[in-house]
Amino acid sequence: MKLSQLTTYLETLAPLAYQEDYDNAGLIVGNPDQEIHQVLISLDCTEAVVDDAIHTNCQVIISHHPIVFKGLKKFNGKTYVERVIEKAIRNGIAIYAIHTNLDSVLNGVNAKICEILGLDNCRILAPKQGLLKKLVTYVPTSHTDQVRNALFHAGAGNIGNYSECSFIAEGKGTFKGNEDSDPYVGEPGKRHTEEETRIETVYPANLESKILMALILAHPYEEVAYDLYALTNQHQQIGSGMIGELDVAIDAEDFLYQLKEKMQAHVIRHTAFTGKQIKRVAVCGGSGSFLLKHAIAAGADIFITADYKYHDFFDAEGKIMIADIGHFESEQFTQQLLHEMIQKKFTDLPLRLTSVNTNPVRYFI
């Protein structure tokens, strides 16, 4: 199969439009048309991981963290980033990163953490704004279903667990074409009144071009009238972190023992016990200190994340426990998540989890 088949599928699950501004998700090295026969999955892309791909005859590495975050001006092997890119190119190995876009989707990195911890009733902790828009268009009543179905097929009308959502209202539209017009109804030079339907539906902003093309192709008019509105609504299925609940509240110390075992953490840095049992749990894979206020506002008893700085621990103020389990530890199961996602679609594509431990942190115990 071609590399583009795999990357296109991944981008339907975690669109590149959902990545943070600083990120560099997507195809970093490789030709979309190149043939691939086996895939290597890793949290990071290091020289050792590229060697692993070479030795196991994998043509593409799918990693969570991008090897390149900023533009490279020279390729002389002085940094590990340059050496990784050079080695991958020399050996015809593609590198694809699926980072904060996978963090942001409902069934992404944080959902995997919630699954491992056995949390129920999970939802996005901090839903994002600015990802939704509204389309309003006017269509002759005879073509209402045709146009509406085309918009739905293109990806419009999805709200949470509901699809094909729209609003329609009946009215009368008027227009008069000039001598160069070729109207679907009426005559050039004469005002025409037509029974029309106003269709309103929401859509993800990243699908705008696809949805507008569907509108134009399905609409019978020579000139299609439509309005686009930017929405400030939160997208409840896209955002940062997640929060869920345990079946039964347990003592904080017992929870930390379970957390350490389930997340395979060598050590947990945490704030003082609050005296409360643990029931509601907020999580964020990787660096998540920016979500503390959201975790407190959501009533979480503990916030599990990584990369906490010394002074930031004070921000808990006794309202919540903070548990820093380590960056690698918080995201390591992303490899299994990617394996599951790809295998579900491409059942015959051989997939391997790298044998390389890419965690740059060591613990002296």
Buried (B, 14 or more C-beta within 10 A) or exposed (E): EEBBEBBEBBBEBBBBBBBEEEBBBBBBBBEEEBEBEBBBBBBBBBBBBBBBBBEEEBBBBBBBBBBBEEEEEEEEEEEEBBBBBBBBBEEEBBBBBBBBBBBBBBBBBBBBBBBBBEBEEBBBBBBBEEBBBBBBBBBBEEBBEEBBBBBBBBBBBBBEEEEBBBEEEEEEBEBEBEEEBEBBEBEEEEEBEBEBBBBBBBBBBBBBEBBBEBBBEBBBBEEBEBEBEEBEBBBBBBBBBBBBBBEEBBEBEEBBEBBBEEBEBBEBBBBEEBEBBBBBBBBBBBBBBEBBEBBBEBEBBBBBBBEBEEEBBEBBEEBBBBBBBBBBBBBBBBBBBBBEBBBEEBEEBBBBBBEBEBBEEEEEE
